[in-house]
């Protein structure tokens, strides 16, 4: 049996700020338990829900040398859905009301975490064949394993996989400060290793030293090898193209299931989707004090409000859209103040057409996925995206820009061939997006039979983790012969 350790800064259900947590918390459950013993290690944040903290059992403690610093490390353990979770405990680093803080604090925090993960292994009675590292927060694990720990017999033969969930975030900081924190020798911080544009780059360390690299969709794997999509690392990624794999994220179909979802007013499946969505749509309109107009096109968004997610396009056309179309819009999320304020302005100006919930609620997100007619994701770039998969699972047709995982997962509607599972536009252009929204509304209002057929096609798409898990299993098998 192959032993795999996931190292991550977050994982559902314990701590989540984004899609990284969904992947690391869901994928291990779908790997073949007869062939793979998969466990997960992450920080024990003070901001974790007390319900989860009460489930943790103290295992041991030891000290980690972080250059000239000597830091306490506690190990806690629990099981969830048959998976063993380990938690690195250090209140100096993992206190606070949120998992991430200022970048310079996080660089030191996750340098400590990376070293603590490797130092913890002899105490766990679990010697992994592969450490599967996720995003820049674990980028130093492959570096340390190949340098500091490489000469120790216990670690001999361990392999690493480094998964990029979003290349934009790289853990870049002052070179001398990172050298001081890590204690790694100067020859590690050269242009062919951890140095990048005059700074230390923790994600680059993972890319250089890992045995294999993955990212979360096939199109994104291609995009990050280009100057436009490579965030300054396209040369390195191109050089390692033989070790780079694009594996599209899956969705946990047990959690996102319209037949059993407790967040919904009425559960449904593809055979009774019309009635089920109608009941949920009316309930959501009541919840947000919209006019309860069953036939009005209801458009949803659940997202961080940033430029990456296309909110500059949304801001540009929002007045024109609300002023000229029979539409209701519901937005859930937080982000940049200018976008939060923009939605407050339009909510005040068009109270019967737009409502914004500035904050986050998992239950409300599920109701939006289930109740809306369409779901808007006009991302500048999108490594994979999960919201379009969630919306299709609930019979809500995505309107997306053709980038990364959105391009891979949403088949654009073709009115001549009667195919498609959503709508898409190619260029990052506000009016191209607006025209696509209007085209979707035209199909909704004027060709309802075709819309309803597309809803059923979308619901029948299979983006469960089973398919993606098999690709990861092949990669594990190739690394551990």
N, C-alpha and C positions, 0 to 999 in steps of 0.2 A: 504493500500500500504506500502510495506517494504522500508525503507530508508537505502541506502548503500552509504558510503563514501569511495572512493579509496584514500589512502594516498600513495604517490609515489614520488621518486626523479626525475622521468622523464616520459614523455608521449608524443606520437606523437599527433598532428603535431608540438607541441611547442618546445620540446627539446628531443634529442635522442642521446645516445651513443651506444645503443645495443638493444637486444631483449626485455628487460624490458619495454622500451618505446612502442614497438609495442603491447605488451600485454595490458598494462594499458590504452593505447589510443584506442584500438580496442574492447576489451571485453565488456565494458559498452554499446556500440552501439547495441549489439546483445542480451542483456538481455530484457526480456519482459517488455516493458514500461508501460503496464497496471498494472503490479504487483510490479514493482521495480522502485523506484526513485533513480537513481545512479548518483552521482556527484564525481568529482575528485579534490583533493587538492595537490598542488606541489609548489616548490619554484619559485619565480619570479627572474630568473637568469638574470644578466646584459648581458650575452652572447646570450640571445634569439634573434632570428631574429626580426628586428625592425618592420617588417610587422605584426608580432603577437603582439608585445608590443603596437602598435597603436590601437589594438582591445580591450585592457583591460580597464575596468572602475573601478575607485577607489570606494571602498565601505565604509571602515572605518579604524581606526587605534586604537591601544591600546598598552600597555606595558606588557612584559612578564618577570617575575622574574626567572632568571636562576642562582640559588643559590644566591650569593651576587651581581650578575650583574642584571641590569635592562635594557632590550632591547626593542627597538621600534619594533612594528609589524604592517605592513600595510596589508590590504586585498584588492586584486583586483579580478575582476570577468569578465567572458565572456562566451559565448555559442559557441559550435562547434558541428555540426551534431546532434543538439538537446540535447547535454549533457552540463551541467553547470560545468565550471572549476573555481576553486578558486586558487589564487596565494598568497603565503606568501612573503611579501616584507620586506627585511632588507639588505641594501647595504653593511653593514659590513661583513655579511656572504655570500651573493650571488653575490658579484662583481667578476670580473675576466673574463678571456677569455674562460673558460671551466667550466662545472658543478662541476667537482671533482678536488681536489688538493692533497696536502700531507695528509696522513691518519690522523695525529693528528689534522689537521685543519678540516677535514671532520667529525671526531668524534664529535667535539664541534659543528660544523655547524648543523649536523643532530640531535644532542641532542636538540639544540635550535628549530629546525624544528618540532620535535616530540612534544615538549611542546607547541609550538605555534599553532599546529593543534588543540590540545585539548582546549587551551585557546580561540581559534577563534570560536568554535562551538556556543556559546551563541550569537555571533554577526552575524551569518549567516542566521538566521531564518530557520535553517535546523538541526534537532536533529536526528542523524542517529541511527538506530537500530543496525547496524553493521559497524565497521570501518575495512575495508579490507586493511591490511598493506602489503607492498611489499619490500622485501629484508632488509638488515641490517640497511639501512638508516632510517627505520621506526620502528626498533625493540624496541625502548623505549616507543612507544605509548601504547602497552598492559601493560607494566610495570607501567607507570604513571597512566593509567586509573584504575588499580587495587590497587594502593597505594595512590599516592598524591590526585587523583581526586575521589577515590572510595567512600569517605564519603559524597560527595556533591550530593544532590537530582537530579540535572540536569543530571548527568552522570549515575544515577542508572539504571541498566538493560542493558546498552550498552554492546554489545559483540564485540569481535575482532577475525579476521582471519589473520593469518600470512602466507604469501606465499613466499616460497624459490624459487628464480629463479636461483641462483648459490650458493651452500653452501660453496664454497671455500672462498668467500668474507664475512667476519663476523664482521667487525668493531671492531677489538680487539685493545685495547690500555692500557696504564699504569693505574693501578687500582686507585691510589690516584688522578691522573689527572681527570679521569672520575667521581670519587666521587665529586671532587671539582667543575667540570662543572655542574653536574646535581643537586647537593645538596641532592641526595637520601641518606637515612640512611645506615650505615655500614652493617646492617643485610640484605640489598638487595644484597650486594656484597660477597656472600658466594658461596661455591662450588655447592650448589643445586639451585642457582639462576643465578646471572650475572657473577660470577667469573669463569674463564676458563684458566687452566694452568698458573696461576699467574697473569693473566690480566683480565680486564673487557671486556666483550664480548656482544655487543649490539644485535647481531643476537640471541644469546642464550637467552637474555631477552625476545625476541618475542616468542621463542619456549617454554619457561617456562610459560609465563603468558597468551598467547593467548588461546581463547576457542577452536579454531581448527587450524590445520596447513595444508597447501596444498603445493604441488610442481608440477612441470610442465610436468610430464609424469609418467605413472604407473611404468615403470622399474626404473626410477630415485628414486621414493619413496622407492622401495625395496633396491636399491644400497646404499642409504644414511643411512640405518640401519645396514650396515656392516662396519667392521673396515677399509676395503679398500676404501670405498666410503664415509664414514661418516665424514671425515675431523675433527676427534677428538670429534664429537658430536653424534656418533652412539649409545652410551648408552642412552642418553637422548631421542633421536628419537625413539629408540626401546621401551623405557618406555612409550612413548606417541603414540604408534602405533595405538591405537584405535581412536585417534584424527587426524591421518595423512592420507591425501587423495592425490592420484596421479591423476591429471586431465591434459590430454595432451593439450598443447596450440593449438589454432586454427590459421587460417590465414585469414586476411581481403581480401575476394575475390573481393571486389569492387576495392581495390588498386592494387592487384596482379591478373590482368585479361588480358590474351593475346589477347582477342577480342577487348579490348578498350584501352589498355596501350599506352599512347601517346609517350612513350620513344622508341617504336619499329618502325622500317622502314616499316614493314608490319604486320598488325594484323592477327591473325589466331585463329582457334579452333581445336578440335580433328579431325573433318572431313576433314580439309585441312591443317593439321599440317605439312605435308612434304614440301609443297610449301612455307608455311609461315616461317618455320625454315630455309629453304634454302636461302630465300631472306635475312633474318636477319643475317645468318651466313656469307654470302658474304659481307654484309655491315660491320660487325664487323671485318672481316679479312682486309678489306680496311682501316678501322679506325685505326688498329694497324699495318698497313704496313706488314701484313703477305702475303705470296703467296696465291692468291685466288683459293684455291683448294677445290672445293665443297666436294670431297669425303674423305678429310683428317679428321681424328678423332680429334675433338676439345674439350679439357678438360678445365673446368673452376673452379676457386676457388674465393669466396668472403668471407673474414674472417679477424679476428684479427690474426696477425702472432705471435702466442705464442705456447708454448709446449702443453697447454691444447687442442689446436686445431689440434695437430698432426704434427706440422711443423718440428719437429725433424725427424720424419719418412720421410717426403717429402725431406728434405735436404739430407738424407742418400741415397736415390735412384734416385735423380734427374739426375745426370750424366748418370747413367745406362739407365734410361728411355729415355732421349733425344737422347742418342747415339745409341740406338738400335731399336727405334720404329718410325713408321710413325705417328707422333702426333704433334699437336700444343696445347700449354698451355697458358691460359690467367689468370692472378692473379690480384685481386683487394683487397687492404687493407693496413693497417699499423700495426706496432707492434715492436717487438724487433729488434734492429739494425742488429744483426747477420743474421736474416732472410731477412730483407730488402736488406742487402748487398749481400746475397746469390742469391737473384733473380736478382739483378743488374748484378752480375757476369755471371749468366747463360744467361741472356738476351744479354749480349755482346758476349758471346761465341756462342750462338745458336740463332741469330737474326730472323731466319725464323721459329723457333719452340717455343720460349717462349717470352712473353711480360708481364711486370709487371707494373701496375699502383699503385705507392706508394702514397696512399691518399684515399679519399672516394668520391664517386659520386653515389647518389641514382639512377639517370637515367642510368648510366653505369652499375650498378648492375643489373637493370632490363634487359638491353640488353644482359648481360652475361647469365642470367637465360634463356632468350628466344633463344639465338643463339647457345649455345654450345650443343654438343651431350651428354656429361656427366658432372657431377659435383662432385668434390671430397671433402669429409668431414671425415678425418681419426681421429676423436677426441679421446683424452685420456679419457675424460668423457664429456658428453653432456646432461645437464638436460632435455632439449627438442630439441632445434635446430629449426630454422625456415627456414634456407636456403634450406634444403632438401625438405621441403614442397613447397617452392617457385619454386624450379627447376622442381619438378614433375608437378606443375600447368602449367608450360611452356613447358612440354614435354622433359625436359632434365633429363636423368636418373642419380640418385644419386649413388655414390660409397662411402659407409660409413663403419665405424667400428661399431660392434654390441654393443652399449652402450646407456643407457638412452633412450631418445626420438628417437634416430636414430634407435634403435632396434624395438621400438614400431611402427614406421611409415613407414619404408622401408621393403617391403617383398622381400627377395632375389630371384633372378631369378632361376627357376628350369627348365632346358632344357628338362627334361623328361615329366613333367606335363604341360609344357608351361604356367607357372604362374610366377608371380613376377613383381615388379615395380622398381627394381634397383639391385644393387650388394652390397654384404657385406662381411666382414672378421671379425673373432672373436678375435684374439689375437693382442695385441699392438706390432706389428712386421713389420718392414719396408718391408721385402721381401714378407710377406703375403699380404701386401697392394699392392706391385708391381705386384704380380701374379694375384690379383683381377682386377687391371687395365688392365693387358694383356688379361685376360679372357673376360672382357667387350669389349675390342678392337676386339678380335676374333669373338664375336657375331656380332659386328658392321660390320666388314669387310666380314665375311664368312657366316653369317646367317641373312642377312638384313631383311628378312620378319619377323623373330622372334623379331628382334630389334624394327622394326616399330610397331608390335603388342604390345610390352611392353610399348612403348611410349604412345600409346592410352590408355592402362590400367592405366598408371601413371596419365594421364591427367583426367581420370574419377574418381580417388580417391577423397573422400570428406573429406577435412581437414578444412572446413570452421568453423567459430566460433559457428554456431548454435548448433552443437552437444555438444561442450565443455560448452557453456553457460548454457545448460540444467542441466549439472552436478553441476555447481556453484549455479544455482537456487535451486536445491535440498538441497545443503549444507546450503544456506541462510535460507531456510524454516525450516530445522532441528534446527537451532540455534534460530530462532525467531518463537516460536509456537503461 
